[in-house]
Structure formats: structure tokens, C-alpha cells
Amino acid sequence: MANTIHSFEKNKILKPISQLIGIAGSKASMPSLSNVLLEFSPEGNRATATDLETCAIINLELATPEPLKFLVHARKFTDMIKELNNENIEFTIDGPVLDIRQKQTRYTIALQDTDDYPDIPYPVTDKAKEVRVKTDVLKAAFDRTEFAAARDETRLILNGIFLSFTNKQLVSVATDGFRMACYGQATQAEVDLPGVVVPRSAVGEIRNIILAGAAEDIVTITVAEKSVVFITSTATLTCRQIEGTFPDYKGVLPTGNDRIITANRDLLLKAVRKVASISDKNDPVKILVTGGTMEVLLESEIGRAKENVSVTYDGPELNVNMNIKYLLDVLQKIPDDALIIEAPTDYGAYVLKGLNATDYINIIMPIKT
């Protein structure tokens, strides 16, 4: 092996390794997890990274004159390859060292023993729990809901995005207990999948590796005993399920909010952004609605800001305090120009949705004063 020169196109090796950097983290207890495993064999060529909770395998469009397998530090290896020109790169392995050459440039980097890398067993999945969707469908499921997932460890089940496939509809839901985002999309999936919770920590890697292709590409989602597997024609990503019972999202959707406000989403978003400029924390924003005017007011240690927005409303005066970050998150995600706010008669959750986007609902609990 020491005398065999392997020649690779720069971009065909740089892109897959770059996609795996997010998973190849640095854990002091297992230094090998900072590495990426590259394998070339008659069965196929691939690059693998894992942090023991998420594992990704990317197919490599490369060939070698003989079988080859090595374990190299993901970030350092990527940084070296980035600096080279867009030409072929020559690799030579001599024992525990990888020699990288391109014209006048030469790098040497120490390799780790491949025996130190964790075994990557392919999870046993149930074909009865296999669903195929287009890339853009799964991307939208995450994009519209991920922001509402919890960021703390008090209730682990809330640190993920709930996915279910029923009656040819994909429903994605996320909540932190104070707000909730719920999005439904029509699919061609024939299989019912009651529900699985994907960790929020894995969603970024799913976007980067599984959803990086064209909108029409197909993703196969399969459920194993304790994991979820996402498969495309070029990559496989496995992440653990968050075990437990996700809250009954249908049961918490308000049904009696009969005070209806209609506003221009862009104008309201601009107003909230303006008053947010004087907040250096999550100061509450005060919303006062009287007739055709919504007053958006924020007071902080720095000062006071107020903006008025024209709305359509014919009910009694409304006065509510909301978490300004929650409100900004929702206003940036609702796709319609016309925004509907459904307010309760007494203290309770507010519903925010687009006039036409009836398949996308957000709820926010106000701040008690």
C-alpha cells in the first residue's frame, strides 16, 4: 500500500468530507469520533462519520487501483484539501501516515487506527414503516417547525420534531411548551407512520447531507427500533429517535378563539423588528389592538419604542404581552401576505396563520402580567 499512488479529483472528495464535518465532532472520551472513515472496495466507496447518536454515510464517486481504507481527522483533512487547486490530488499511505501531494504542495497527516472506529451496523428497519417523499417536502416539514422545538433538557421529548404520515399527509410539529408550530403537507405516501420524534440536533445534518440535492429527489424514511433512517441515492443518515410520548398537539389547538385580526404580515414584521432594536434581552412586546390600529410597544432598560400598524378588527380592545422572539420567529415563517391572528376571549393561546395557508398553524402563549 505504501507504494501505491491514489489520484483523486479535488471536488469529488472535498464536498462529501465537508458535509460530514458537523457530525465528526471532538469527544475527549473517543478521539476517533473527530475522524472520518474513507473506504474503497469492490462493494462500493464511501465516507462515514458518526457521533454515536447520528451517523452518515456518503457514497464517493471515486476509484482506486486497489482496496483502501483509512481514518483521518475530518476538519484538518478538509482544511488541507480546500487549500489545493482544482486539479487531481495524489494520496500515498505509508503505515500510519497519509501523504498528500499536488505539484509543489505536500502535506503529511497522521492517521488513526481504523480498528479504533466504532462499528457502524446498518439498522434493521421495517418495510411496513417505510415512506418515500420528495426532498422539498421533508425540507419544508423541518423549516416550518424546527424553530419551535425546545432548547433545554428538562423534557427531552420536546427537543425534537414530531413527524407522522397518515392518510397521505405528512404532519410535522414542534413545541417547547409555550409555543407550537404545526404543518401539514399532502404526499403520495401509501404507508401510515403514526409518529416519530427526530432530534433537533440532527436536523441540521439531515439538511446538509440528505436534503442537499434537487427538490425532486426522493428521500426514503424508514423507522428502526430506536432510530430513524433517511436514505437518498447518494447518502444514508441514521439518527436516534427521541423516545417517549409527544404531546397531543391536536388537543391543544384552540377552537374558541373568535376575536379575529387581519394584518399585513410584512408590515407587522417590520414593526416588530423596529421595536426589537432597543431590546437586549427577551423583553416582552406589548400588543394593543383598537379598531383598525395595532400598537406595537416595547420598553427596555435602554428606552422605549412604538410602532402602529393598520389592521382589520371589529371586536373589543385587545391588550396582550408576548415574547418578542416567539413573535418574530412566527412572522418570518408564515408564507402568506395576509396574516390572521385568532385571539381568545380570556387568557389563552393565540393562533397565528396565513389567510390561505390553512395547513400551517402557530400558537403562542402570551406572557401573564
C-alpha positions as CSV (number, residue, x, y, z in Angstrom):
1,M,0.0,0.0,0.0
2,A,2.9,2.3,0.7
3,N,4.0,2.4,-2.8
4,T,0.5,2.8,-4.4
5,I,-0.4,6.3,-5.6
6,H,-4.1,7.1,-5.5
7,S,-5.2,10.0,-7.6
8,F,-8.5,11.8,-6.7
9,E,-10.3,14.8,-8.2
10,K,-10.4,17.6,-5.6
11,N,-14.1,18.4,-5.6
12,K,-15.2,14.8,-5.6
13,I,-13.5,14.3,-2.2
14,L,-13.8,17.8,-0.7
15,K,-17.6,18.0,-0.9
16,P,-18.6,14.8,0.9
17,I,-16.0,15.3,3.6
18,S,-17.2,18.9,4.1
19,Q,-20.7,17.6,4.5
20,L,-19.6,15.3,7.3
21,I,-17.7,17.8,9.4
22,G,-20.8,18.7,11.5
23,I,-21.1,15.1,12.7
24,A,-17.4,14.4,13.2
25,G,-17.2,16.3,16.5
26,S,-14.5,16.2,19.1
27,K,-15.3,14.0,22.1
28,A,-12.4,13.6,24.6
29,S,-13.5,10.1,25.6
30,M,-13.4,8.9,22.0
31,P,-10.9,10.9,19.9
32,S,-11.7,8.7,16.9
33,L,-15.1,10.4,16.5
34,S,-13.3,13.5,15.2
35,N,-12.3,11.5,12.2
36,V,-13.9,10.5,9.0
37,L,-13.6,6.9,7.7
38,L,-12.9,6.5,4.0
39,E,-13.4,3.1,2.4
40,F,-12.7,2.0,-1.2
41,S,-13.6,-1.6,-2.1
42,P,-15.4,-3.6,-4.8
43,E,-18.6,-3.3,-2.8
44,G,-18.5,0.4,-3.0
45,N,-16.7,3.6,-2.0
46,R,-17.9,5.7,0.9
47,A,-17.1,8.2,3.6
48,T,-18.6,7.7,7.1
49,A,-18.9,10.0,10.2
50,T,-20.6,9.4,13.5
51,D,-21.0,10.9,16.9
52,L,-22.7,7.8,18.2
53,E,-26.2,9.4,18.0
54,T,-26.1,10.4,14.4
55,C,-24.3,8.5,11.6
56,A,-23.9,9.5,8.0
57,I,-22.5,7.5,5.0
58,I,-21.9,9.3,1.7
59,N,-21.1,7.4,-1.5
60,L,-17.9,8.5,-3.2
61,E,-17.6,8.9,-7.0
62,L,-14.0,7.9,-6.9
63,A,-11.9,4.9,-7.9
64,T,-8.7,3.4,-6.6
65,P,-6.3,0.9,-8.1
66,E,-6.7,-1.4,-5.0
67,P,-8.9,-1.6,-1.9
68,L,-8.2,1.3,0.5
69,K,-9.4,2.2,4.0
70,F,-8.1,4.9,6.3
71,L,-9.3,7.1,9.2
72,V,-8.3,10.7,9.1
73,H,-9.1,13.9,11.1
74,A,-12.1,15.3,9.4
75,R,-11.5,19.0,9.9
76,K,-7.8,19.1,9.3
77,F,-8.1,16.9,6.3
78,T,-10.8,19.2,4.8
79,D,-8.8,22.3,5.5
80,M,-5.8,20.9,3.6
81,I,-7.9,19.8,0.6
82,K,-9.6,23.2,0.5
83,E,-6.2,25.0,0.0
84,L,-5.3,22.9,-3.0
85,N,-6.0,23.8,-6.7
86,N,-8.9,22.4,-8.6
87,E,-6.8,19.6,-10.0
88,N,-6.1,15.9,-9.2
89,I,-4.6,15.2,-5.8
90,E,-2.2,12.3,-5.1
91,F,-2.5,10.2,-1.9
92,T,0.1,7.8,-0.6
93,I,-0.3,5.9,2.6
94,D,2.8,4.7,4.4
95,G,1.8,3.0,7.6
96,P,0.1,5.5,10.0
97,V,0.8,8.5,7.7
98,L,-1.1,9.9,4.7
99,D,1.0,11.8,2.2
100,I,-1.0,14.3,0.1
101,R,0.6,15.9,-3.0
102,Q,-0.3,18.3,-5.7
103,K,2.5,19.8,-7.8
104,Q,4.7,21.7,-5.4
105,T,2.5,21.3,-2.4
106,R,2.9,18.4,0.1
107,Y,1.1,17.6,3.3
108,T,1.6,14.7,5.7
109,I,-1.1,13.9,8.3
110,A,-1.2,11.2,10.9
111,L,-3.8,8.5,10.5
112,Q,-5.7,6.8,13.3
113,D,-6.1,3.1,13.5
114,T,-9.3,2.1,11.8
115,D,-9.9,-0.6,14.5
116,D,-10.5,2.3,16.9
117,Y,-13.5,3.5,15.0
118,P,-16.9,2.4,16.2
119,D,-18.7,-0.4,14.3
120,I,-21.4,1.1,12.0
121,P,-24.1,-1.6,11.9
122,Y,-26.9,-0.8,9.4
123,P,-30.1,-0.6,11.4
124,V,-32.8,-3.3,10.9
125,T,-35.8,-1.5,9.5
126,D,-39.4,-2.4,9.0
127,K,-40.6,-2.2,5.3
128,A,-44.1,-1.6,6.7
129,K,-42.7,1.7,8.2
130,E,-41.0,3.0,5.1
131,V,-42.1,6.2,3.4
132,R,-40.8,7.9,0.3
133,V,-41.1,11.7,-0.1
134,K,-39.6,14.4,-2.2
135,T,-36.7,16.4,-0.8
136,D,-38.6,19.7,-0.8
137,V,-41.4,18.1,1.2
138,L,-39.2,17.0,4.0
139,K,-37.2,20.2,3.9
140,A,-40.5,22.2,4.4
141,A,-41.5,20.0,7.2
142,F,-38.4,21.0,9.2
143,D,-38.2,24.6,8.0
144,R,-41.7,25.5,9.2
145,T,-41.4,23.9,12.6
146,E,-37.9,23.4,13.9
147,F,-37.7,26.9,15.4
148,A,-40.4,26.0,18.0
149,A,-38.6,23.0,19.4
150,A,-37.2,23.2,23.0
151,R,-33.6,24.0,23.7
152,D,-33.3,22.6,27.2
153,E,-33.0,19.2,28.8
154,T,-36.0,19.3,31.1
155,R,-38.3,17.5,28.7
156,L,-36.3,15.6,26.2
157,I,-39.3,14.7,24.0
158,L,-39.7,18.4,23.2
159,N,-36.2,18.7,21.9
160,G,-37.3,17.2,18.6
161,I,-39.6,17.5,15.6
162,F,-42.5,15.1,15.5
163,L,-43.2,13.5,12.1
164,S,-46.2,11.4,11.2
165,F,-47.6,10.1,7.9
166,T,-51.3,9.4,7.8
167,N,-53.9,9.4,5.0
168,K,-51.2,10.6,2.5
169,Q,-50.3,13.6,4.6
170,L,-47.0,14.4,6.3
171,V,-47.6,16.4,9.6
172,S,-44.6,18.0,11.3
173,V,-44.9,19.5,14.8
174,A,-42.6,21.2,17.3
175,T,-43.3,22.8,20.6
176,D,-41.4,24.0,23.7
177,G,-44.5,24.1,25.9
178,F,-45.0,27.9,25.3
179,R,-45.4,27.9,21.6
180,M,-46.2,25.3,18.9
181,A,-45.8,25.1,15.1
182,C,-47.8,22.6,13.2
183,Y,-47.5,22.0,9.4
184,G,-49.4,19.5,7.1
185,Q,-48.5,18.6,3.6
186,A,-50.1,16.3,1.0
187,T,-47.8,13.4,-0.1
188,Q,-48.2,10.3,-2.2
189,A,-47.1,8.0,0.7
190,E,-49.3,4.9,1.0
191,V,-47.9,3.9,4.4
192,D,-49.2,5.2,7.7
193,L,-46.4,6.1,10.2
194,P,-48.1,7.1,13.5
195,G,-45.3,9.2,14.7
196,V,-41.6,9.5,15.3
197,V,-39.6,12.3,17.0
198,V,-36.4,13.4,15.2
199,P,-33.9,15.2,17.5
200,R,-33.5,18.8,16.7
201,S,-29.7,18.3,16.9
202,A,-29.8,16.0,13.9
203,V,-31.9,18.2,11.7
204,G,-29.0,20.4,10.5
205,E,-27.1,17.3,9.4
206,I,-30.2,16.0,7.6
207,R,-30.4,19.3,5.7
208,N,-26.7,19.3,4.9
209,I,-26.4,15.7,3.8
210,I,-29.9,14.3,2.9
211,L,-31.6,17.4,1.6
212,A,-28.7,18.9,-0.3
213,G,-29.9,17.6,-3.7
214,A,-32.6,18.8,-6.0
215,A,-36.2,19.5,-4.8
216,E,-37.5,16.5,-6.8
217,D,-35.0,14.0,-5.4
218,I,-36.6,11.2,-3.4
219,V,-35.8,10.5,0.3
220,T,-36.8,7.2,1.8
221,I,-37.6,7.4,5.5
222,T,-37.6,4.2,7.5
223,V,-38.1,3.5,11.1
224,A,-36.0,1.1,13.1
225,E,-36.5,0.1,16.8
226,K,-34.8,3.1,18.2
227,S,-33.7,5.1,15.2
228,V,-34.9,6.8,12.0
229,V,-33.1,6.3,8.7
230,F,-33.0,8.8,5.8
231,I,-31.8,7.4,2.5
232,T,-31.2,9.0,-0.9
233,S,-29.4,7.8,-4.0
234,T,-26.1,9.2,-2.6
235,A,-26.2,9.1,1.2
236,T,-27.7,7.4,4.3
237,L,-28.2,9.2,7.6
238,T,-29.3,7.4,10.8
239,C,-30.3,9.3,13.9
240,R,-31.7,8.1,17.2
241,Q,-35.4,8.6,17.9
242,I,-36.3,10.6,21.0
243,E,-38.3,8.0,22.9
244,G,-41.4,9.0,24.8
245,T,-44.9,10.3,24.1
246,F,-45.1,13.5,22.2
247,P,-47.8,15.9,23.4
248,D,-51.2,15.6,21.9
249,Y,-50.8,18.6,19.5
250,K,-54.4,18.3,18.2
251,G,-55.8,18.6,21.7
252,V,-54.0,21.9,22.4
253,L,-55.1,23.7,19.3
254,P,-57.5,26.4,20.4
255,T,-61.0,26.1,19.0
256,G,-62.9,29.0,20.6
257,N,-60.7,32.0,19.6
258,D,-63.4,34.2,18.0
259,R,-61.7,37.5,18.0
260,I,-60.1,37.8,14.5
261,I,-57.5,40.2,13.5
262,T,-56.3,40.5,9.9
263,A,-53.0,42.2,9.2
264,N,-50.3,42.6,6.5
265,R,-47.6,40.2,7.6
266,D,-44.7,42.2,6.1
267,L,-45.9,45.4,7.8
268,L,-46.3,43.8,11.1
269,L,-42.9,42.0,10.9
270,K,-41.2,45.3,10.1
271,A,-43.0,46.9,13.1
272,V,-41.9,44.2,15.5
273,R,-38.3,44.3,14.1
274,K,-38.2,48.1,14.7
275,V,-39.2,47.9,18.3
276,A,-37.0,44.9,18.9
277,S,-33.9,47.1,18.1
278,I,-34.0,48.6,21.6
279,S,-34.2,45.2,23.3
280,D,-31.1,43.5,24.5
281,K,-33.0,40.6,26.1
282,N,-36.2,38.8,25.5
283,D,-38.2,41.8,26.7
284,P,-42.0,41.3,26.2
285,V,-43.6,43.2,23.4
286,K,-47.0,44.8,24.2
287,I,-49.7,44.5,21.5
288,L,-52.7,46.8,21.8
289,V,-55.5,46.5,19.2
290,T,-58.2,49.0,19.0
291,G,-60.4,49.1,15.9
292,G,-58.3,49.4,12.8
293,T,-55.0,50.0,14.6
294,M,-52.5,47.7,16.3
295,E,-50.0,49.4,18.5
296,V,-46.7,47.5,19.0
297,L,-44.8,48.8,22.1
298,L,-41.6,47.7,23.8
299,E,-39.9,49.1,26.8
300,S,-36.4,48.1,28.0
301,E,-33.6,49.4,30.1
302,I,-32.4,51.2,27.0
303,G,-35.6,53.1,26.2
304,R,-39.0,52.8,24.6
305,A,-40.2,52.1,21.0
306,K,-43.6,52.2,19.5
307,E,-45.0,51.5,16.0
308,N,-48.6,51.5,14.7
309,V,-49.9,49.1,12.1
310,S,-53.2,49.2,10.3
311,V,-55.3,46.1,10.8
312,T,-58.8,44.9,10.3
313,Y,-60.6,44.2,13.5
314,D,-64.1,44.9,14.9
315,G,-64.0,43.4,18.3
316,P,-63.4,44.8,21.8
317,E,-60.0,46.2,22.7
318,L,-57.2,43.6,23.0
319,N,-54.2,44.1,25.2
320,V,-51.6,41.3,25.4
321,N,-47.8,40.8,26.1
322,M,-45.8,38.4,24.0
323,N,-42.3,37.0,23.9
324,I,-40.8,39.1,21.1
325,K,-38.6,36.3,19.8
326,Y,-41.5,34.0,19.5
327,L,-43.5,36.5,17.6
328,L,-40.6,37.3,15.2
329,D,-40.0,33.6,14.6
330,V,-43.6,33.0,13.5
331,L,-43.9,36.1,11.4
332,Q,-40.8,35.2,9.4
333,K,-42.2,31.7,8.7
334,I,-45.8,32.3,7.7
335,P,-45.7,32.5,3.8
336,D,-48.9,34.5,3.2
337,D,-49.0,38.3,2.8
338,A,-52.2,38.3,4.8
339,L,-51.9,37.3,8.4
340,I,-54.7,36.0,10.6
341,I,-54.5,36.3,14.4
342,E,-57.2,34.5,16.4
343,A,-57.4,35.8,19.9
344,P,-59.1,34.2,22.9
345,T,-61.8,35.9,24.9
346,D,-59.8,35.3,28.1
347,Y,-56.2,34.3,28.9
348,G,-55.1,31.6,26.5
349,A,-53.1,30.7,23.4
350,Y,-53.1,33.0,20.3
351,V,-53.3,31.4,16.9
352,L,-51.3,32.8,14.0
353,K,-51.7,31.6,10.4
354,G,-51.8,32.8,6.9
355,L,-55.1,33.7,5.2
356,N,-54.6,30.9,2.7
357,A,-52.1,28.7,4.4
358,T,-54.6,26.7,6.5
359,D,-52.2,23.8,6.6
360,Y,-49.7,25.8,8.8
361,I,-50.7,26.9,12.3
362,N,-48.7,28.5,15.0
363,I,-49.8,29.1,18.6
364,I,-48.1,31.3,21.2
365,M,-49.0,31.6,24.8
366,P,-49.0,35.2,26.0
367,I,-47.0,36.5,29.0
368,K,-49.0,36.9,32.1
369,T,-48.8,40.4,33.6
